[in-house]
Amino acid sequence: MIITALVFLIILSILVLVHEFGHFVVGKFFGVGVEEFAMGLPFSKPIFSKKLRSGMKLSLYPLLFGGFVKLLGEENEQNRPNNQIKGKFFYKVGVWPRIFVVVAGVSMNLLLAVAAFYLFLTLSGFKVLVPRLSDYQFSSPNGSVVVITNVETSSPAEKVGLKTGDVISGFASLPKFQKYVIANSGKEISLEVADMNFNNKKTVKVIPRKDPPKGQGALGVGIAEAVVLDYSTDQDKAMSGLSYTKDMFVYNLNVVSQLVVQSRKEKNIAPLSENVSGPFGIAEAVSQILKLGGWEAVVSLVNLLGILSLSLAFMNILPFPALDGGRLAFLLVEAFTGKKIPGKIENLINQGGMILLLLLIVLISFNDVVKIVVK
């Protein structure tokens, strides 16, 4: 439990600090002063705070579910003197520099995702398995495999040593594998098998049953289709971080879109809510990964870091108040109309958005806890 919490906080800290560092470094590039760089949300007094020569404070708050950079004059348009903090007021610099500052956080999360995915692919030998949850066509070099999801007791599969998680290659789709097995019932067939990391490759000879027990197939296994992304050439490897990031972004967006359509069709939020996670759901995912142990856990955590960083970038750029995308929307209005939305109105809208976001986090977290308890 303690190790899970520690690893979760390390991952969260990396995501937040990289994001906020983007705002910080681009703001400093345009000469904007920085009042505070903090880890955690400021709903209480900081447990640590140190003021630097520039006047900026480095702070750590107890609620470690976020972080922020407070730029000078970011929320206050009163041109008041400030002798303690060096730099320009944020609202006094041009609109396009402000746009660059706002999108810098999302850009840093995208860069972190690319770097994490490239490291993940390197550690995985540039060959990884992705479950097929939608009909998305991957742009990365790919092929289809069959994955064993469970093995029945005393079945032909169990007798020849097939296990849950084994990968069967050589079949373009799940229906083709099923058709092949049924067509060869009662005959010995050969299957090319490896584990989920594509190690321990072997050829297994097995005889599918002609009359299996009710509820079981000819081999006595549960199966699912997966996609193998295989970056085999030097060019594929060099571009793998970018292509994998693009594939993961579009693929997950495709899966979420299908869940939304399913929820609307069934008039039931369950299909979507069961597949959306907040802080507790992420912590549970970390816990399950740590149970893998050893090198496999390390590789999976690197992949999780990339997925979370990509998700954070996507969520943050949405045009919703209090998010970077919401702030960007205000700035784009100013850039193309020449009229700035009054600071008081913008602050009120962002405060309302923050309240809604916090309520949404509470609801998602409650749903996470229910799923964990029921499980």
C-alpha positions in Angstrom: 0.0 0.0 0.0 2.8 2.4 0.9 4.8 1.5 -2.1 1.7 2.0 -4.4 1.0 5.4 -2.9 4.7 6.4 -3.3 4.9 5.3 -6.9 1.5 7.0 -7.7 2.7 10.3 -6.2 6.0 10.1 -8.1 4.1 9.6 -11.4 1.7 12.4 -10.6 4.5 14.7 -9.6 6.3 14.1 -12.9 3.2 14.8 -14.9 2.4 18.0 -13.0 5.9 19.4 -12.8 6.6 18.8 -16.5 3.3 20.5 -17.4 3.8 23.5 -15.1 7.5 23.8 -16.1 6.2 24.4 -19.6 4.2 27.4 -18.5 7.1 28.6 -16.3 9.9 28.4 -18.9 7.9 30.0 -21.7 6.6 32.7 -19.3 10.2 33.5 -18.3 11.3 33.5 -21.9 8.8 36.3 -22.6 9.9 38.1 -19.4 6.8 37.4 -17.3 7.4 37.4 -13.5 6.5 34.3 -11.5 4.9 34.6 -8.1 4.7 30.9 -7.1 5.7 27.5 -8.5 3.8 24.9 -6.5 3.1 21.2 -6.2 -0.4 20.5 -4.8 -3.5 22.5 -4.7 -3.7 25.7 -2.5 -6.8 24.8 -0.5 -4.8 25.1 2.7 -1.5 26.6 3.9 1.6 25.1 2.3 3.6 22.6 4.3 6.8 24.0 2.7 7.5 27.4 1.1 10.7 29.1 0.1 11.1 32.5 -1.5 13.9 32.9 -4.0 15.9 36.1 -4.9 13.6 36.7 -7.8 10.6 36.9 -5.4 9.2 33.6 -6.6 8.0 31.1 -4.0 8.6 27.4 -4.3 5.7 25.7 -2.4 4.4 22.3 -1.5 0.7 21.9 -0.5 -0.9 18.9 1.3 -3.4 18.1 -1.4 -1.0 16.6 -3.9 -3.5 16.1 -6.8 -2.1 18.8 -8.9 0.2 21.8 -9.1 0.4 25.3 -10.5 2.5 28.2 -11.7 1.2 31.6 -10.6 2.3 34.2 -13.1 2.6 37.8 -12.1 -0.6 39.6 -13.0 -2.2 36.5 -14.3 -5.5 37.1 -12.5 -5.3 40.8 -11.6 -5.2 43.6 -14.2 -4.6 46.4 -11.7 -1.2 47.9 -12.7 0.1 48.0 -9.1 3.8 48.2 -8.4 5.5 45.0 -7.2 9.0 45.5 -6.1 9.4 42.0 -4.8 9.0 40.0 -8.0 11.1 40.6 -11.1 9.4 40.5 -14.4 6.5 41.8 -16.5 2.8 41.4 -15.6 1.3 38.6 -17.6 -1.6 40.7 -18.9 0.8 43.4 -20.1 2.6 41.2 -22.7 1.2 40.6 -26.2 -1.7 38.2 -26.8 0.4 35.8 -28.8 3.1 35.4 -26.2 0.3 34.7 -23.7 -1.1 32.1 -26.1 2.4 30.4 -26.2 2.6 30.4 -22.4 -0.8 28.8 -22.1 -0.2 26.0 -24.6 3.3 25.3 -23.3 2.0 23.0 -20.5 0.1 20.8 -23.0 3.1 20.8 -25.3 5.4 19.6 -22.5 3.0 16.8 -21.7 3.0 15.7 -25.4 6.8 15.7 -25.4 6.8 13.7 -22.2 4.4 11.2 -23.7 6.7 10.8 -26.8 9.8 10.3 -24.6 8.0 7.9 -22.3 6.6 5.8 -25.2 10.0 5.7 -26.9 11.6 4.5 -23.7 8.8 1.9 -23.3 9.2 0.6 -26.9 13.0 0.4 -26.4 12.6 -1.6 -23.2 10.1 -3.8 -25.0 12.3 -4.5 -28.0 10.2 -2.3 -30.2 7.4 -4.9 -30.3 4.3 -4.5 -28.2 0.8 -5.9 -27.8 -2.3 -3.7 -27.8 -5.8 -5.1 -27.2 -8.2 -4.6 -30.1 -11.1 -2.7 -28.5 -12.1 -0.8 -31.7 -11.9 -1.1 -35.5 -9.1 1.6 -35.6 -6.5 0.9 -38.2 -3.0 1.5 -36.7 -0.5 3.5 -38.8 2.4 1.8 -37.0 3.7 -1.5 -38.6 1.2 -4.0 -37.2 -0.3 -7.5 -37.4 -3.1 -9.5 -35.6 -2.6 -12.2 -33.0 -4.9 -14.3 -30.8 -4.5 -14.0 -27.0 -5.6 -16.7 -24.6 -7.7 -15.1 -21.8 -8.5 -18.2 -19.8 -7.9 -22.0 -19.9 -10.5 -24.6 -18.8 -9.5 -27.4 -16.4 -8.7 -30.7 -18.1 -9.1 -29.2 -21.5 -6.8 -30.0 -24.5 -5.2 -26.6 -24.0 -4.3 -27.2 -20.4 -2.9 -30.7 -21.1 -0.4 -29.2 -23.6 0.6 -26.4 -21.3 -1.2 -23.4 -22.8 -1.7 -20.6 -20.2 -3.7 -17.4 -19.8 -1.8 -14.6 -21.5 -0.2 -16.8 -24.2 -0.1 -15.3 -27.6 -0.9 -17.3 -30.7 0.5 -15.9 -34.0 -0.1 -16.8 -37.6 -3.7 -15.8 -37.9 -5.0 -12.6 -39.5 -8.1 -12.4 -37.3 -10.0 -14.1 -34.5 -12.7 -15.6 -36.8 -9.9 -17.2 -39.0 -8.4 -18.8 -35.9 -11.8 -20.1 -34.8 -12.6 -21.4 -38.2 -9.2 -23.2 -38.4 -9.7 -24.9 -35.1 -13.2 -26.1 -35.8 -12.2 -27.3 -39.3 -9.5 -29.5 -37.7 -11.5 -30.9 -34.8 -10.1 -34.4 -33.9 -6.9 -33.7 -35.8 -3.5 -32.6 -34.4 -2.6 -29.0 -35.2 0.5 -26.9 -34.5 0.3 -23.5 -32.9 3.1 -20.9 -32.7 2.9 -19.6 -29.1 4.8 -17.0 -27.0 4.2 -15.0 -23.8 2.8 -11.5 -23.9 6.3 -10.1 -24.1 7.0 -12.3 -27.1 9.5 -14.4 -25.2 9.6 -18.2 -24.6 8.5 -18.9 -28.2 7.5 -22.5 -28.8 5.4 -24.7 -31.1 2.5 -26.5 -29.4 0.8 -29.6 -30.8 -2.8 -30.0 -29.7 -5.9 -31.9 -30.8 -9.2 -29.9 -30.7 -12.2 -31.8 -29.4 -15.0 -32.7 -31.7 -17.7 -32.6 -28.9 -16.5 -30.2 -26.2 -18.5 -29.8 -22.9 -21.3 -27.2 -23.0 -19.9 -23.7 -22.7 -16.4 -24.7 -23.8 -14.8 -24.5 -27.2 -12.8 -27.2 -29.0 -9.6 -26.2 -27.3 -11.1 -25.2 -24.0 -9.8 -21.6 -24.0 -11.2 -18.1 -23.9 -9.7 -16.0 -26.6 -9.4 -12.3 -27.7 -7.9 -10.5 -30.6 -4.9 -8.2 -30.2 -2.7 -6.0 -32.4 1.1 -6.4 -32.5 2.9 -3.2 -33.2 6.3 -4.3 -34.6 8.9 -1.6 -35.3 11.5 -3.8 -37.0 13.4 -1.5 -39.3 15.8 1.3 -38.2 13.5 3.9 -39.7 10.5 2.4 -37.8 12.5 2.4 -34.6 13.6 6.0 -35.0 10.0 7.2 -35.6 8.4 4.8 -33.1 7.9 7.3 -30.3 6.0 9.7 -32.6 4.0 7.0 -34.4 3.1 5.2 -31.2 2.0 8.4 -29.6 -0.2 9.3 -32.6 -1.7 5.8 -32.6 -2.4 5.7 -28.9 -4.1 9.1 -29.0 -6.4 8.3 -31.9 -7.0 4.7 -30.8 -8.1 5.7 -27.3 -10.2 8.6 -28.6 -11.8 6.0 -30.9 -12.5 3.7 -28.0 -14.0 6.5 -25.9 -16.2 7.6 -28.8 -17.6 4.1 -29.2 -18.3 4.0 -25.5 -20.2 7.3 -25.7 -22.2 6.0 -28.7 -23.0 2.8 -26.8 -24.1 4.8 -23.7 -26.3 7.0 -25.7 -27.8 4.0 -27.6 -28.5 2.1 -24.4 -29.5 5.3 -22.5 -27.2 4.1 -19.8 -24.0 5.9 -18.5 -22.5 2.6 -17.3 -20.5 1.6 -20.4 -18.7 5.0 -20.2 -18.4 5.4 -16.5 -17.0 1.9 -16.0 -14.1 2.8 -18.3 -13.3 6.2 -16.9 -10.9 6.6 -14.0 -9.8 9.3 -11.7 -7.0 9.4 -9.0 -8.2 6.3 -7.2 -8.5 4.3 -10.4 -5.0 5.3 -11.5 -3.7 4.3 -8.1 -5.4 0.9 -8.5 -3.8 0.5 -11.9 -0.4 1.3 -10.3 -1.1 -1.4 -7.7 -1.9 -4.0 -10.3 1.2 -3.2 -12.3 3.4 -3.4 -9.2 2.0 -6.9 -8.6 3.7 -8.0 -11.9 7.0 -7.4 -10.1 10.5 -6.9 -11.5 11.4 -5.6 -14.9 7.8 -6.1 -16.3 6.5 -3.7 -13.7 9.1 -1.1 -14.6 8.3 -1.3 -18.3 4.5 -1.1 -17.7 4.9 1.9 -15.4 6.8 3.7 -18.1 4.0 3.0 -20.5 1.4 4.2 -18.0 3.3 7.4 -17.6 3.1 8.0 -21.3 -0.6 7.2 -21.5 -1.4 9.5 -18.5 0.7 12.3 -20.0 -1.0 12.0 -23.3 -4.4 12.0 -21.5 -3.5 15.0 -19.5 -2.5 16.9 -22.6 -5.8 16.1 -24.3 -8.0 16.9 -21.3 -6.2 20.2 -20.6 -6.6 21.5 -24.1 -10.4 21.1 -24.1 -12.1 24.5 -24.3 -13.5 24.2 -20.7 -13.2 27.0 -18.1 -10.3 26.6 -15.7 -8.4 24.4 -18.1 -5.7 25.6 -20.4 -8.0 25.1 -23.3 -10.5 27.5 -21.7 -7.9 30.1 -21.2 -6.8 29.6 -24.8 -10.3 30.2 -26.0 -10.4 33.6 -24.3 -7.0 34.5 -25.8 -8.0 33.5 -29.3 -11.1 35.7 -29.0 -8.8 38.5 -28.1 -6.3 37.7 -30.9 -8.9 37.6 -33.7 -11.3 40.4 -32.5 -8.8 42.7 -30.8 -11.1 42.9 -27.8 -10.1 41.5 -24.5 -12.7 39.8 -22.3 -12.7 41.7 -18.9 -10.6 40.0 -16.3 -13.4 39.9 -13.7 -15.7 38.0 -16.1 -12.9 35.6 -17.1 -12.1 34.9 -13.5 -15.7 34.3 -12.6 -16.1 31.8 -15.5 -12.9 30.0 -14.6 -13.9 29.8 -10.9 -17.2 28.2 -12.0 -15.3 25.8 -14.2 -13.0 24.9 -11.4 -16.0 24.1 -9.1 -17.5 21.9 -11.8 -14.2 20.1 -12.4 -13.7 19.4 -8.6 -17.3 18.0 -8.5 -16.5 15.8 -11.5 -13.3 14.5 -9.8 -15.3 13.7 -6.7 -17.9 11.8 -8.7 -15.3 9.9 -10.7 -13.3 9.1 -7.5 -16.5 7.8 -5.8 -17.1 5.6 -8.9 -13.5 4.4 -8.7 -13.8 3.4 -5.0 -17.1 1.5 -5.7 -15.4 -0.4 -8.6 -12.4 -1.3 -6.4 -14.6 -2.4 -3.4 -16.9 -4.5 -5.6 -14.0 -6.0 -7.3 
